[in-house]
Amino acid sequence: MPDSDILTEGDPTPSSLAMDMSRRDARRIVLAAQGFSRSHPARPSKRHLRSLADRLHLFQIDSVNVLTRAHYLPAFARIGGYDRALLEDDAWGPLRQRRMFEYWAHEASLLPLELHPLLRWRMARAERGEIGYQALRRFAVDRRAEADTVLERIAAEGPLAAADFENGASRSGWWEWSHVKHALEWLFWSGRITTATRRGSFARLYDLTERVIPPAAMALPTPSAEAAQRALVERSARALGVATASDLRDYFRLKPIEADHAIADLAEDGVLVPVRVEGWSQKAWMHRDARVSRRARSAALLAPFDPLIWERARTERLFGFRYRIEIYVPQDRRTHGYYVLPFLMDEALVARVDLKADRQAGLLLAHRITLEPAAPADTLERLQIELDRMAAWLGLGVVRVGVVARTD
């Protein structure tokens, strides 16, 4: 099959070999692939958490802590009130317990150790100064000696944060990084250091990668860049269920030159099956193992960085739901609130909830609930159940609801 038949985005007339699919069936496939077609376990365990990590392949990290940090929320949405210490142990616990590592995947992410070899090509490109922000790339060439000095200190002293270096902390926020912070981030991108643990206000403590990643994971063979990219695209397809080429690339932030050859190969091998989804103008692909589940019966509050909704255009294609995070919008210009979680009920996104954890008062504050025009009559009742569950999980005694409105 020629590349032009596979990779052209926006073509409204996909190949005649493509299978027609309703948007409803596409949603059901996606929800099942993302782990929403099953009921919550009675006692979520480490096994459930690791199984979910293997399904999603990553938990995106974000620094905002108005509710709880974003990497905890996708698991709560899918398996219920698990002990967050289970995730922390897998991510930052003793070496023998580690099952995850931090790296740039979709964004900064926690990933199963099995993915470390699949991202070494990206680390090698960063080490050569071929990727990353311009300020980081300089440390691969003309400022490498500075980075080596930082690396030598970590090697000698053990895990260090940026603030442990003189003038190492950001001057007034994450967007004004110091030279040391840039050097640390370049070393992180290039795989020479990684996160040993987190401390205080979630600051990274960096250490040599070989002292953080368990030896068995470090010893896994390194595939070629092309083989690794194919493996990443296959995992994206499995996690997404049904996806356009753009969706497949976005999951691990691959560029067209890094992903399109993999999409073509996977299509030729029958791993990706071409489909035409009702209402989509772009070609789509379904993983060959994807299945249309029965009508989903689920309820979940979704973090802004949940893989079901993190790609906003895809969210609109699947659910007819326009979603934008308004953290960086001035308060008087926000439409729905500061930290708004879409509410998934069965197979639709039916509401938006602006949430805040007031830990001192023991309150889960739902400042504003905005119902979608087609929200079913029992939306608020089922949403209240989820709010109560979330409050219990976060150790908050009371849910307080403010304004309830409906989208025009």
N, C-alpha and C positions, 0 to 999 in steps of 0.2 A: 504494500500500500504506500503510495508516495507521500512524502512529508506534507505536501500542500493539502492533502485530504485529511490530515490528522491535526495539524497544528494551527491552522488559520483561525484566529480568534474573531468572533463577531460574525462569522459566516451564517446567514439565516437558513441555508439549505445544506445541512449536513449530508454525509454520504447516504445513499439509498440503502446501505447495509445496516444503518443505525436502527435500533429498536425504539419505537414510540413509547413514551412513558408519561403518565399524568403527573401533575405537580404533587398530588396527594401521595402517589406511590413513591415519588422521589423523596418527599418528606419522611415517609415511614422508613425507607431504606436508610436515610441519613440518621434519623433518631436511633434506629437499631445499631448502626455502626458506631454511634457515639455513646452507646451504653444506656439509652433511655427506655429500652423496651422491657426491662426487667424490674421487678419489685425490689425494694431495698432489703438487704439482709437484716435479720433480726438483731444480730450483733456484728456490725462491720469490723472486720479483722484486718491484720496485715496482709493476709492472702487476698482479700477483696481489693485492698488498695493497690497491691502490686499487679493484680490482674487488670485493674483499670489503667495503671500506668503503661502496661504493655499494650493496651487497646488504643489509648490516646497518644502515646509516645512522648508526651511532654506535658508539663504544667508551667504555664507562663508566670514569670515573677514580675510583680509590680510593687513599688515602694509605698503606695497609698494604703493607709491603715485606718481609714475612717470607719470601716465595718470589721473586716479582718483582711489579712493580706491575700492577694488574689490567688496565689498558688494553692491555698487551702480549699477554695470554693468549688472548683469543678468536681472534686471527689464528693463533697457534701451533697451537691446536686444529684449525684448518681447513686451513691451508696448510703446516704444518710449520715447520721451523727457519729462519725468515726472519731477516734482519739487523734488529735492533730500531732501528738508526740510520735505517732507511728510514721508520719511523713517526715518529721524532723529527724528521726533516727535513720531513715533510709537516705536522707539527703546530707545530713551533717553529723551523724553519729560516729561511734568508733569505727575504725577502718574495717573491721571484720563484719560489721553490720551494714555497711554502705551498699545501697542498690541504685543510687542515682548520683548524678554529677551536674554541675552548672556549666552552661555554655550558651552561646548565641545560636538559637535555633529559629523559632518563629520570631521571638525577641529573646531577651534574657530568660532562660528556661531551666527547669529541672528535667533531666532526661534519664531514662534507664541506662545503666552502664553499657549495655550491649550496643548502644548507638555511638559510643566513643570512637570506634574505628571508622564509622561512616561519616564523621565530621573532621577527620584528620586532614583531608584535602583542604578544607576551609582554614584550618589552623596553619597549614603549610603556606597557603596563599597570603594569610595575614603576616606570617613570619617574613615573607619576601616583600611585604609592603604593597601587595596588589589589591587588598581590600581594607575596608575600615575608613573611618573619618580621616581627613587629610592630616589633622594634628597627630593622629596615631601613626599614620604611615611614616612620618618622619623618623620615628624611633627604629624603623627597620633599616634605615640608611644612615643619615647624617647625625642622628642622635642615639645610635645604638649603644654607644659607650655609657650613656646615662642610664639606659634601661638595664644594661649589664650590671651596673653598680647597684641598682635597686634589687636585681635578682640575687646578687651576691649577699646582700644584707639579709634577704629572706632565707637564703640557704644557710647562713650562719646562725640566725636568731630564731628561725621558725616562723609560724604564722603571724603576719602583720597586717594591720589596716592602713589605709592611706593616711589616716591621722597620726599614725605612729612615726611617720617620717616628718622631719622638719619642713614646715610649710606644705605639708602633704594634703591637708584637708581643703575642700572646696571653699572658696572665699565667701560666697553668699548663696550657694545652692548648687544643685547637680549640674546646671548648665554653665557654670564657671569653674571648670576643672583646673586644678593646678598641674604643673608639669609632671610632678610625681604621679598624680592620678592618671594622667595620660600614659605615662610609662607603664604603670600597672595594668591599665586596660589593654595596651598593646601586647604586653606579656600574656595577659589572659586570652585575648583573641588568638594569639599564636600558639596557645596550648602549653606554654612553658610553666605557667602557674595556673592554679584554679582556686576555687573557694574551699578553704578548709572548714570554716564554720561561719556563723553570723553572730554579732554581738550588739548589745545596746539597742540603738535605733536601726537595727537590721543591717549594720555596716558589714561588708565583706572582710573576712580575714583571709588573706592570700597565702598560699604555700606552694612549694614545688609540686607539680602535678604528680610525680612519682611517689610523693609522700601522702597523697590524698586518694588517688584512684587505686583500688586494690590491685595487687600484682596480676591476678588472673585476667582482669580487664585490660591492663596495660599490655599483656602478652598476646591479646587477640590480634590476628594478622590484619595488616592494613591493606584494604582493597585499593584498586586504582580509583581515581577520581570518578571515572565514568561508571564503574560498578557501584561505587558508593552512592552516586546520584540516582542511579536506577533503584537501588534499595530504598532510598529516602522517598522517592516518588511512589514506589509501591506501598510503602507504609502510609503515606499521605492518602492514597486512594483507598486503602483499607479502612483508615480512620474516618474518611469523609463519606464513603459509600457511593455517592454520585457527585461528580465535580467537573467543572470546566478545567481546561489546561491552566488557566490563571489561578484557580482554586488550588490545584495540585502543586503549583510552584509556591504559592503563598504559605503553605503549611510550614515548610522549613526555610522560607525566604530564599528560594532559588531563583536565579535569573534565567531568562529563556535559554541562553546558551548552555546553562547547567542542567536544565530539566527537559527541554524539548526532545533531545535525542533519547532520553529515558522513556518519555511518553510514547514515542514512536516504537521503540523496541518492545515495550510492554504491550502495546496494541498488537504488534505483529505476532507476539507470543500468546495472545489471547488472554493475558492477565487483565487488560483493560478492554471493556466491551463498549463500543460506541452506542450512545443513546440520544434520542431527541426528547427533551423534557418540555412539556406543555408550557408555553409562555416564555421560554428561554430563547434568546437570539443566538447564543453561543453554542458551539458543539459541546457535548458533555460525554463523560466516561463513567462507567460503572465498574467497580471491581468485580471480577468474576465470582468471588465468594459472597458478594452482597446478596441479601435476600429481602424481599418485601415482607415485612412483619404484619401481623394483624394490627388492628387499630390500637394505637398506643394509648395507654391509660397512665399518665404520669403527671407529676406536678413538681416544678423546680424553679428556684430563683437562680438566675444565671449571672455570674460575674461578667463585667464588661469585657474581660479577656478570656472568657470561656471559648474553647475551639468551635463550639456550635455556632457562635455568633460573632467571633472576633473579626471576620471579614464582612464588612457592613454591606457591600453590594450583594454578596451571596445571601446574607440574611434577608435582604429585600426580595431576591429571586425565590427563595424557599418559602418565606412566610408572609410576604407582602408587608413587612414591618420595617419602617425606617428608623434606625437607631444610631444616635451619636452620643458619645460621652461628653459631658459638659463641665468637667472639672476645671478646664482652662478657660471657660467662658465667664465673663463677669457676672456676678450674681444677678444683677437686674436684667440680664439678657438671657438667663437660662429659661428653658421651656418646661423641663420636667424635674430638674433638681441637680444636686452636686454629684452624688454617687448612686446612679440609677441602675437597678437590676431588672431586666426584663423577666416577666413571669411566664414560664412555659406551662401550659395546662393542656394535657393530652397531646394534640398535634398542632397547637397554635400558640403564638405569643400574644397573650390577651391583656397584659397590663404592664406598667412600669412602676417600680417602687423606689423612691429615694430613701435610702437606708443609712442609718448611723448607729454605731454601738456607743452608748454612753456608759462606759465601764464603771465610772465612779458612782453613778446613780443606779447601776444595775438595770438599765433600760435598753431595749431595742426600739429605736425611734424610726417609724415610717413617716417621715415628714409629709410626703405626698404620695398618693396612689392615683395613677392615671389609667383608667380603663380604656381599652381599644373599643371602637364603635361596635364590633361584633362580639364583644366579650359575653360569654354565656351568663345566665342569671345566677349561677352558683359560683361565679368567679371569686367574689369577696369571701365567701365561706371557705372555699378551698385555699385561697391565699392566706387567710387567717391561720389555718392549720400549718402551712409552711412557715409563716412568721413565728408561730409558737415553737415549732421544731428548731428553727434557726436560733431563737433566743435560748432555748435549752442547751443547744450545742455550744453556744458561745458563753454559757454560764451567766446569762442575763435573766433576771426574774420576771420582768414585765415587758409586754409589747405595748407601745403607745402609738396610736395612729392619728395623724393630723388630717390634712385635707384629702378628700376623695373626689376626684373629678373624672370626666370622660372626654376623650379626644373627640373633636368635632368630626 
